[in-house]
């Protein structure tokens, strides 16, 4: 088993990575939650038929009483209506502040369940059991939980760290290729912003099969890089912004597709390529690095570009959480494996697009 500890004073937690870990969920949750009697599971309609019964059985064997809510799969479930439903179901189950919520699924499930946990009874513990590549390398770690509003993604949320993160790489075997590629956008991002050796590793293994041969190393590296950043800037006021490389424009591409035509990973992939090109135009990013990113994105079946109007760019940039008034902080690369924060006026950014 590979283990990482996120060392936030008073909110420390472990990230455990091992094939077959779902069957050990009960004993591991009992170690992390010794006082809990009830666990409320949140999962979705894709994941429930695959893994819910296995996790429930393991939790029951460890002495937990469980209830489960299965939400419809998809980004549309990350909404106020589903959040309200969870609050009511959790209250009806008798969840107390000694108990906990378990998120079993991808990023939508983790964000929604985590926000419910952060707000019910002014905060109850929760456990992340991510089942997609994107959620394993990114959204399950770091404590950002949120729902979407009509005006944009993740506009209502909180910082609420999990008590435990359990990653079973075996769950990736049930992903279709498009969903696996979606997660690879975030994997590529970590190499771009923080570890050129890791970036080279991915360039030497430009396929799903080759990545899966070293998947535990991939998961560990991504989580370790994110852990280091989160420990230094939990609340996203400075250094943590570098994790948003590709996201400023990526959110515009998601908006352009009505949050349905393009997935988060596809938006981030095209966003990384375009932001690297902007870095080249500004004299900060080596042109060869922009080419490398575009080639790697394409190798994993992700788009190098996505059509987007000036109005859609303006709408997304106006809502971007990295913005402050008329300014925004764009994340650019000044060399392979190193990101920098580049403040500029929103109008200046729009003029460059």
C-alpha positions as CSV (number, residue, x, y, z in Angstrom):
1,X,0.0,0.0,0.0
2,X,1.2,3.5,-0.9
3,X,0.4,6.1,1.8
4,X,0.5,9.9,1.9
5,X,-0.3,12.1,4.8
6,X,-1.8,15.6,4.2
7,X,-0.4,17.5,7.2
8,X,-2.8,20.3,8.0
9,X,-2.7,21.2,11.7
10,X,-5.7,19.6,13.4
11,X,-7.0,18.3,10.0
12,X,-4.4,15.7,9.1
13,X,-5.6,12.8,6.9
14,X,-4.1,9.9,5.0
15,X,-4.4,9.0,1.3
16,X,-4.2,5.3,0.8
17,X,-3.5,3.7,-2.6
18,X,-3.8,0.0,-3.2
19,X,-5.6,-2.4,-5.6
20,X,-8.5,-4.1,-3.9
21,X,-8.9,-1.4,-1.3
22,X,-12.7,-1.2,-1.6
23,X,-12.9,-4.5,0.2
24,X,-11.0,-3.0,3.1
25,X,-13.0,0.1,3.4
26,X,-14.7,-0.9,6.6
27,X,-11.6,-1.6,8.7
28,X,-9.9,1.5,7.3
29,X,-12.8,3.8,8.0
30,X,-13.1,2.3,11.5
31,X,-9.5,3.3,12.2
32,X,-10.1,6.8,10.9
33,X,-13.5,7.2,12.5
34,X,-13.4,5.3,15.9
35,X,-16.5,7.1,17.3
36,X,-18.8,6.9,14.3
37,X,-21.8,4.6,14.4
38,X,-23.5,5.6,11.2
39,X,-22.1,6.3,7.7
40,X,-24.2,7.8,4.9
41,X,-23.0,6.8,1.5
42,X,-23.4,9.0,-1.6
43,X,-22.8,7.5,-5.0
44,X,-24.2,7.7,-8.5
45,X,-26.2,5.6,-10.9
46,X,-23.0,4.5,-12.8
47,X,-21.0,3.5,-9.8
48,X,-23.7,2.0,-7.6
49,X,-24.2,-1.2,-9.6
50,X,-20.4,-1.8,-9.7
51,X,-19.2,-1.1,-6.2
52,X,-21.9,0.0,-3.7
53,X,-22.7,-3.5,-2.3
54,X,-19.0,-4.3,-1.8
55,X,-18.4,-1.1,0.1
56,X,-21.6,-1.5,2.2
57,X,-20.7,-5.1,3.1
58,X,-17.2,-4.0,4.2
59,X,-18.6,-1.2,6.3
60,X,-21.2,-3.4,7.8
61,X,-18.6,-6.0,8.8
62,X,-16.8,-3.2,10.6
63,X,-19.8,-2.4,12.7
64,X,-21.2,0.6,10.9
65,X,-24.9,1.2,10.2
66,X,-25.2,2.5,6.7
67,X,-27.7,4.2,4.4
68,X,-27.1,5.2,0.7
69,X,-28.3,7.8,-1.7
70,X,-27.8,7.1,-5.4
71,X,-27.9,10.3,-7.5
72,X,-28.2,10.4,-11.3
73,X,-24.7,10.3,-12.9
74,X,-23.6,13.5,-14.5
75,X,-22.7,17.1,-13.8
76,X,-26.3,18.1,-13.6
77,X,-26.6,16.4,-10.2
78,X,-24.1,18.8,-8.7
79,X,-26.9,21.2,-7.9
80,X,-28.8,22.8,-5.0
81,X,-31.7,20.4,-5.5
82,X,-29.6,17.3,-4.9
83,X,-27.8,19.0,-2.0
84,X,-31.1,19.7,-0.3
85,X,-32.2,16.1,-0.9
86,X,-29.0,14.8,0.7
87,X,-29.5,17.1,3.8
88,X,-33.0,15.7,4.3
89,X,-32.0,12.1,3.8
90,X,-29.0,12.4,6.1
91,X,-31.2,14.0,8.8
92,X,-33.8,11.3,8.4
93,X,-31.1,8.7,8.8
94,X,-30.2,10.2,12.1
95,X,-26.7,11.3,11.2
96,X,-24.9,13.1,14.1
97,X,-21.7,15.0,14.4
98,X,-20.0,11.8,15.6
99,X,-20.9,10.1,12.3
100,X,-19.7,10.6,8.7
101,X,-20.5,10.8,5.0
102,X,-18.8,8.6,2.5
103,X,-18.4,9.8,-1.1
104,X,-18.1,6.8,-3.5
105,X,-17.7,7.9,-7.1
106,X,-16.1,10.6,-9.2
107,X,-15.7,14.3,-8.9
108,X,-19.4,15.2,-8.9
109,X,-20.2,12.8,-6.1
110,X,-17.2,13.9,-4.1
111,X,-18.0,17.6,-4.5
112,X,-21.7,17.2,-3.7
113,X,-21.2,14.8,-0.8
114,X,-18.4,16.8,0.6
115,X,-20.4,20.0,0.5
116,X,-23.3,18.3,2.2
117,X,-20.9,17.0,4.9
118,X,-19.4,20.5,5.4
119,X,-22.8,22.1,5.9
120,X,-24.9,19.5,7.7
121,X,-24.9,20.2,11.5
122,X,-22.3,22.8,10.7
123,X,-19.9,20.1,9.6
124,X,-19.6,16.3,9.9
125,X,-16.6,14.1,8.8
126,X,-16.5,12.6,5.4
127,X,-14.4,10.0,3.6
128,X,-13.5,10.1,-0.1
129,X,-13.5,6.9,-2.1
130,X,-12.8,8.2,-5.6
131,X,-13.5,5.8,-8.5
132,X,-12.4,7.8,-11.6
133,X,-8.9,8.9,-12.6
134,X,-9.8,12.5,-12.5
135,X,-11.2,12.3,-8.9
136,X,-8.3,10.1,-7.7
137,X,-5.5,12.4,-8.9
138,X,-7.3,15.7,-8.2
139,X,-10.7,16.4,-6.8
140,X,-10.7,14.0,-3.9
141,X,-7.6,15.6,-2.4
142,X,-7.4,19.1,-1.0
143,X,-10.7,19.8,0.6
144,X,-12.5,21.9,-2.1
145,X,-16.2,20.9,-2.2
146,X,-18.9,22.7,-4.2
147,X,-22.0,22.7,-6.2
148,X,-22.8,24.5,-9.5
149,X,-25.1,27.5,-9.9
150,X,-26.9,28.6,-13.1
151,X,-24.2,31.2,-13.5
152,X,-21.3,28.8,-13.5
153,X,-19.5,25.8,-12.0
154,X,-18.4,25.5,-8.3
155,X,-19.8,28.9,-7.4
156,X,-21.2,27.7,-4.0
157,X,-18.8,25.7,-1.9
158,X,-16.5,25.4,1.0
159,X,-13.1,24.1,2.1
160,X,-13.8,20.9,4.0
161,X,-11.0,18.4,4.3
162,X,-11.8,14.6,4.3
163,X,-10.8,12.4,7.2
164,X,-9.5,9.7,4.8
165,X,-9.1,9.1,1.1
166,X,-9.2,5.5,-0.2
167,X,-8.0,4.9,-3.8
168,X,-8.5,1.6,-5.4
169,X,-6.8,1.6,-8.9
170,X,-8.9,-1.4,-9.9
171,X,-11.9,0.9,-10.3
172,X,-10.2,2.4,-13.3
173,X,-10.6,-0.8,-15.2
174,X,-14.4,-0.1,-15.6
175,X,-13.9,3.4,-17.1
176,X,-14.4,3.9,-20.8
177,X,-11.6,5.4,-22.7
178,X,-13.1,8.8,-22.9
179,X,-13.5,9.0,-19.1
180,X,-10.0,7.7,-18.6
181,X,-8.6,10.4,-21.0
182,X,-10.6,13.0,-19.1
183,X,-8.5,12.3,-16.0
184,X,-5.3,12.3,-18.0
185,X,-5.7,16.1,-18.5
186,X,-5.2,16.6,-14.8
187,X,-2.3,14.1,-14.7
188,X,-0.6,16.0,-17.5
189,X,-1.2,19.2,-15.7
190,X,0.9,18.1,-12.7
191,X,3.9,17.3,-14.9
192,X,3.6,20.7,-16.6
193,X,3.4,22.8,-13.4
194,X,5.6,20.9,-10.9
195,X,7.6,17.9,-12.2
196,X,9.4,17.8,-15.5
197,X,10.6,14.2,-14.8
198,X,7.0,13.1,-14.5
199,X,6.1,15.0,-17.7
200,X,8.8,13.0,-19.5
201,X,7.5,9.8,-18.0
202,X,4.1,10.5,-19.5
203,X,5.7,11.4,-22.9
204,X,7.4,8.0,-22.8
205,X,4.0,6.3,-22.1
206,X,1.5,8.0,-24.3
207,X,-1.3,5.5,-24.0
208,X,-3.8,4.2,-21.4
209,X,-2.2,0.8,-21.3
210,X,1.2,2.2,-20.7
211,X,0.0,4.5,-18.0
212,X,-1.9,1.7,-16.3
213,X,1.3,-0.3,-16.0
214,X,2.6,2.3,-13.5
215,X,-0.8,3.6,-12.2
216,X,0.1,3.5,-8.5
217,X,3.2,5.6,-9.2
218,X,1.1,8.0,-11.3
219,X,-1.6,8.3,-8.5
220,X,1.0,8.7,-5.8
221,X,3.0,11.4,-7.7
222,X,-0.1,13.5,-8.6
223,X,-1.4,13.3,-5.0
224,X,2.0,14.1,-3.5
225,X,2.4,17.1,-5.7
226,X,-1.0,18.4,-4.8
227,X,-0.4,17.6,-1.1
228,X,2.7,19.8,-1.0
229,X,0.8,22.7,-2.6
230,X,-2.3,22.3,-0.3
231,X,-0.2,22.2,2.8
232,X,1.4,25.5,1.9
233,X,-1.8,27.2,0.8
234,X,-4.9,25.4,1.9
235,X,-7.3,28.3,1.1
236,X,-6.2,29.0,-2.4
237,X,-5.0,32.5,-1.8
238,X,-1.5,32.2,-3.3
239,X,0.5,29.2,-4.4
240,X,-2.4,26.9,-4.7
241,X,-3.6,28.9,-7.7
242,X,-0.9,27.1,-9.8
243,X,-3.1,24.0,-9.7
244,X,-5.5,25.9,-12.0
245,X,-3.2,25.8,-15.0
246,X,-5.5,25.3,-18.0
247,X,-8.6,26.0,-15.9
248,X,-9.2,29.7,-16.6
249,X,-9.8,29.1,-20.3
250,X,-10.9,25.5,-19.7
251,X,-13.9,26.9,-17.8
252,X,-14.7,29.1,-20.8
253,X,-14.7,26.0,-23.0
254,X,-17.0,24.1,-20.7
255,X,-19.3,27.1,-20.6
256,X,-19.2,27.3,-24.5
257,X,-20.5,23.8,-24.6
258,X,-23.3,24.4,-22.0
259,X,-21.4,22.2,-19.6
260,X,-22.5,19.2,-21.7
261,X,-20.6,19.2,-25.0
262,X,-17.2,19.3,-23.3
263,X,-16.1,17.5,-20.2
264,X,-13.9,19.1,-17.5
265,X,-10.8,17.2,-18.7
266,X,-11.4,18.2,-22.3
267,X,-11.8,21.8,-21.3
268,X,-8.6,21.7,-19.2
269,X,-6.6,20.0,-22.0
270,X,-7.6,22.7,-24.5
271,X,-7.0,25.3,-21.8
272,X,-3.5,24.1,-21.1
273,X,-2.6,24.3,-24.8
274,X,-4.1,27.8,-25.2
275,X,-2.5,29.1,-22.0
276,X,0.8,27.7,-23.1
277,X,0.4,29.5,-26.4
278,X,-0.4,32.7,-24.5
279,X,2.8,32.2,-22.4
280,X,4.8,32.0,-25.7
281,X,3.1,35.2,-27.0
282,X,4.0,37.0,-23.8
283,X,7.6,35.8,-24.0
284,X,7.4,33.6,-20.9
285,X,6.8,30.0,-22.1
286,X,9.4,28.2,-24.3
287,X,7.8,27.5,-27.7
288,X,9.0,23.9,-27.5
289,X,7.1,23.4,-24.3
290,X,3.8,24.5,-25.9
291,X,4.4,22.0,-28.6
292,X,5.1,19.2,-26.1
293,X,1.9,19.9,-24.2
294,X,-0.2,19.9,-27.4
295,X,1.3,16.6,-28.6
296,X,0.8,14.9,-25.2
297,X,-2.8,16.1,-25.0
298,X,-3.5,14.8,-28.4
299,X,-1.8,11.4,-27.7
300,X,-4.4,10.8,-25.0
301,X,-7.4,11.7,-27.2
302,X,-8.0,15.1,-25.7
303,X,-8.7,18.2,-27.8
304,X,-6.0,20.7,-28.5
305,X,-8.5,23.5,-29.1
306,X,-12.2,24.1,-28.6
307,X,-14.3,26.8,-30.3
308,X,-15.2,29.7,-28.0
309,X,-16.6,33.2,-28.7
310,X,-15.4,36.4,-27.2
311,X,-18.6,36.6,-25.2
312,X,-18.1,33.2,-23.8
313,X,-14.5,34.0,-22.8
314,X,-15.7,37.2,-21.1
315,X,-18.4,35.4,-19.2
316,X,-16.1,32.7,-17.9
317,X,-13.3,35.1,-17.0
318,X,-15.7,37.4,-15.2
319,X,-16.8,34.5,-13.0
320,X,-13.4,33.0,-12.5
321,X,-12.5,32.6,-8.8
322,X,-8.9,33.6,-9.5
323,X,-10.1,37.0,-10.5
324,X,-10.2,40.1,-8.2
325,X,-12.2,43.0,-9.6
326,X,-10.9,44.0,-13.0
327,X,-7.8,41.8,-12.6
328,X,-7.2,38.0,-13.0
329,X,-4.3,35.8,-12.2
330,X,-3.4,33.6,-15.2
331,X,-1.2,30.5,-14.5
332,X,1.6,30.3,-17.1
333,X,4.7,28.1,-17.4
334,X,8.1,29.7,-17.6
335,X,9.9,26.3,-18.0
336,X,8.9,22.7,-18.0
337,X,7.7,21.6,-14.6
338,X,7.3,25.1,-13.2
339,X,4.3,27.4,-13.1
340,X,4.0,31.0,-12.2
341,X,1.2,33.4,-11.3
342,X,0.8,36.1,-13.9
343,X,-1.6,38.9,-12.9
344,X,-3.1,41.0,-15.7
345,X,-6.3,43.0,-16.4
346,X,-9.2,40.9,-17.6
347,X,-9.5,43.2,-20.7
348,X,-5.9,42.6,-21.5
349,X,-6.4,38.8,-21.3
350,X,-9.5,39.1,-23.6
351,X,-7.5,41.1,-26.1
352,X,-5.0,38.3,-26.4
353,X,-7.5,35.6,-27.1
